[in-house]
Amino acid sequence: MKKFITCFLAICLIVPFAFLLSGCGEQPPQNSVTLSVNPELTFVLDGNDNVLSISYGNSDAGTIFANVNFVGMNVDDAIQKFLEQSAISGHVYLSGDVVTVEVNGINEEKITALQNLAKTQVEEVFNNLGVTVEVNIAELTETARKQALIATAGLLAPEKTETELNEMTNEQLLKLINDKQKEYEGLVYSQIAEIQDEFSTAQNAALQAIQQAKAQVESLEQQINEMLEQYGDLIPDAIRTQIETTRQTIETQQRQIEEQVNSLLEVFKQTINNAKAQAEAAKAQLVQQFNAQVEATKVDFIAHLDAALANETLTQAQYDYWKALVENN
């Protein structure tokens, strides 16, 4: 059981996409939300603040929420469910906690609105539990906001180089994160972590080769630009020939890189598909672990409810709500 809790909500807001997703009714992703109370979750939200996809940041979150489907929930409901499940499984220190709220974005009005929303929601859940909570609002600079998206995208898309990620817009990064999280849909945290470890280890040499090839292409392109800048319109025939040869080399390298990336992603996709065949068994195991955690903390949790009811920090309705939640889990 934790002795100190931090709930970190990093909500990365970006302007709406200039395009719509074709062929489906789903809205494009517009927000990224990371919640951490030791258990850590990342949501991607649409323009209505509904959850499009989710990834687990650690094994605590993966175990606790193996039996919760957040996709389709509004962010209000998702935050409430997150905190409630954390509480009944022993991840909330019932004598009082500190909660940090961090809202990321480029629209200051929206940032402020979501900071207030998150703060209100956290305080309401803790108040309904009879637990004192201190909510600290933290903010990041625009650069830090971008880096947070890059870090998440880099974890989910290891085939992308640092240069490629840095050149992406926030919209592109968020779409990449959403697409990658959706690839894992249906898998539990332990499976996802195993796949990522396997991919990182087994494919490390291939990734390095791809990145080296990309670096070589960048170097060749720089050579061409330097020659063009040096000679301008007065390019000697020998230099023109050299430029053309270099361009052909670049095209060959780019084709090889594309083939390597596609091959790598195909292996990754197959690994995910294989894991999905075992997903239900893995999920059942984690749900059992979560239920065991709830059972192990039930006596202390109900004792807290009894005391809170006796000293009138909980109403009868609040007491009944939480007791039913822990009893009927």
N, C-alpha and C positions, 0 to 999 in steps of 0.2 A: 504494500500500500504506500502511495506517495505521501511525503510529508510537506511537500511544497508543490503547488500546481501553477502552471502558466498556460493560459489559453491564448494561443497566438493566431489571430485571424488576419491573414494577408490577402487582401482583396484587390487584385490588379484589374483596374477598370480601363477599358480602352474605348475609343469612339466606335460606333457601329461600322461594320464592313460596308464598303461601297458596292458590294455584290451580295446576292442571295445564293444559298446553296441550291443547286438545281437538282431536280429529280426526287426531292423529299420535302416533307412539311416541317422538318426541324429547323429552328432558327440557328443562325451562326453563333458561335461562342463570343461573348463580350466581356466576361469577367472570369477571374481565377481566384479561388478562395482556398487558403490553407489554414486549417484549424489544428492546433496542437494543445493537448492537455496531458502531456506525455504521450498518449495516443495522438497520432498525427494524420490528418486527412487533407487531400487537395481536391476541391470541387472545381469544375468548369461550369459557368452559368451562361444562360442565354440572356437576351435583352429583358426578359421578364423576371430575371433572377431565379430561374428554375435550373436545377442541376442537370447538366447534359452528360457529364462523365465524372469519374472519381478515381483517385489512386490513393493507396495507403502508404504513409510515410514510415511506419515501423510495425513491428510484430504485434505490439499492444493493440494498435488500431485494427490490424488485420484479424486478430482474434476476437476482439470485442464486437466488431461490426460485420462479421462474416454472415450474420443472419439479418442484416439491415440493407435494404435496397434504397439508396438515396436518390437514384436517378428519377427525375420527374418531380421531386420535392421542391418546394420553394425554399429559398435560403433560410427564411425564418424557421420553418419546420425542421430543416436539416440541422441548424444550430441547436435547436431544442432537443432533437433526438440524440445528437452527438453528446450533449452534456448529460442528458438523462441516463443514457447507457453507460457513460463514464462513471456516473455517480453510483448506480446500483451494482456495478462490478468492482467497486473499491478504488477507483482512480480519482476520486474527489476526497480531499482531506476535510472531514466534516466539521472541524473546529474553525474553519475559515481559510480562504485562499485568495491569492492574487491572480488576477486575470489581465493579460495584456492583449489589447486589440490593436491590430495594425491594418490600416486600409490603404491599398495601393491604387493609384490611378492618375489620369491626366485631366479629368474634369473635377475641379475643386468642389463644385456644388454637390456632385454625386458622391465624392469622397466623404464630405461632411455628413451627407444624408445616411450613408452606409455605416459610418462610424457611430452615429447616433442609434441607428437601427441595431447594430451588433451589441453596443453597450447596453441598450435597453433590454434586448433579448437575454443576454448573459445575466444581467441583474435580476430579471424576472424569474429565470429558472432557479438561480441560487436562492432568491428570496422565498420562492415557493417550497424550497427544500429546507428553509430555516438555517441556511449557511451564510455567514457574512462573507462578502466578496468585495475586493478592491479592484476596480477596473481601470487600468492604465492605458491611455490612448497614445500610440507611437506612430510616427510617420517616417517615410523614406523619401529621399530625393528622387527626381526623375531617373537619374542614372542607376540608383539602387533598385528602382522598380524594374527597369529593363534587365538588370543583372539577375534579379529574382526569376524572371521569366526564362532567361537564358539558362540558368542553372537547372530549372525544372525540365526544360526542353532537352538539355544536354544529357540528363539522366535517362529520359525516355527514348531519345533518338541518338544513340552513341555513334551511328554512322555519319552524323553531321559533324563537321569540323568546327572549331571555335570561331574561325573566320566566317564561316557560313552563318552560324547562329548570330554573330554580332551584326551581320549585314541584314538580317531579317527585321522587319517592322514588328511592333508589338502585336498587330493583328495576325501577322504570319506566324509568330511564335505561339500565340494562343491557339491558333488553328492546329498547329503541329502538336501541341500538348494535348488538345482535345482528341485529335485523330489517334494519337498513340495510346492515350488512356482507353479509348474505345476498343483498341485491339485486345486489351486485357479483359474486356468485359466478360463476366462470368467466372473469372478465376479468383482465388483467394490470395491473400498476401504472401503466404509461404510459397505458393506456386510461382507468383510473379517474381519474388526475390530470387528463387532458384533459377528461373529463366534468365533473369538479368545477370546473375553471377556466371551462369554457364555461357551466356552470350559474350560477356566481358572477357572471360578466360579463354574460351575456345576460339573466339574470333578476334582476339587481340592482335595477332600477327596480321590478319587480313585487314583490320581497321588501320593499322599502322601503314601497311602498304598503300592503301587507298589514300590516306592523308599525305603520305610522301609523294604520291603521284600528283595529287592536287597541288602540293607545294611546288612541284616541278613545273606544272602548267602555269602557275602564277609567276614563276621566275621567267619562263619563256615569254609570257605576255609582257612582262616588264621589259625584257630585252627588246622586243619589237617596238614598244613605246619609246624606249630610249633611242633606238636607231631612227625612228620617224622624227623624233624631236631634234636629233642632232643634224639630220640632213634635210629636213623639210621637204620641199618639192624637188630638190636637186639630189635625188637618190641615185647613186651609181648602180649600174646593172648588177654588179656582184652583190651589192647590199639588197637589191630587190629579190634576187635569187635566194639570198640567205633568209630574208623575211618570209618568202613563200615556203621555203623548206621548214622554217620554224613553225609557221601556221599549220602546215600539214602534220608536223609532229604533235602539235597541240590537239588537233582534231583526233589523231590516233589515240593519244593519251586520254582524251575525254571519253572516247568510246570505250576504252578499256576500263576506265573508272566506273562508267555507268554499268557495264557488265558485272564488275566486281560488287558494286553496291546492290544491284538487283539480285545477284546470287546470294549475297549475305542476307538480304531481307527475306528471300524465299526460305532460307534455312530457318530464320527467326520465326517466320509465319508458320512453318510446319511444326516447329517446337511448341508454339502457342496452341496450335490445333491439337497436338498430341496431349498437351496438358489439360485442355478442355474436356477431353474424354474421361479424365480422372477428377474433374472439378467437383462433382457432387460428393464424392467420398471425402475429398479434402475439406470441403465446406462443412460436412457433417462433423468431422473431427474438431474443427475450430469452434463450431457452435456448441459442441459438448464441453470444450474447454471454457467457453464463455459462461455457460450455465454453471459450471463448477466454481468459477470465480464469484458469480452472483450468490451461489449457495454458501460459499465460504465466508462472505462478508454480510450475509443476511442478518445474522443475530445483532451485530454491531449497528447495521443500518437501521433496523427496526427499533433498537434501543435509542438511537438518535431521534427517530420520529416520535417515540413515546415521550422522551424528555422535552422535545420541542413543543409537542401538544400540551404537555403539562404546564410549561412555562409560557404558553400562549404565543410562541413565536411561529407556530403553525396553526392554521384554522383546521377544523374538522374535515372540511372538503379537501384541503391540501394533504392532510394526513392520509385520508382515504385514497387519494390519487396515487401517492407514492407507495403506499403499502400494497395497493393492487398491482402497481407496476413491478415491484420486486417479487410479489407472491406469484403473479401470473406470467412471469417471464418464460 
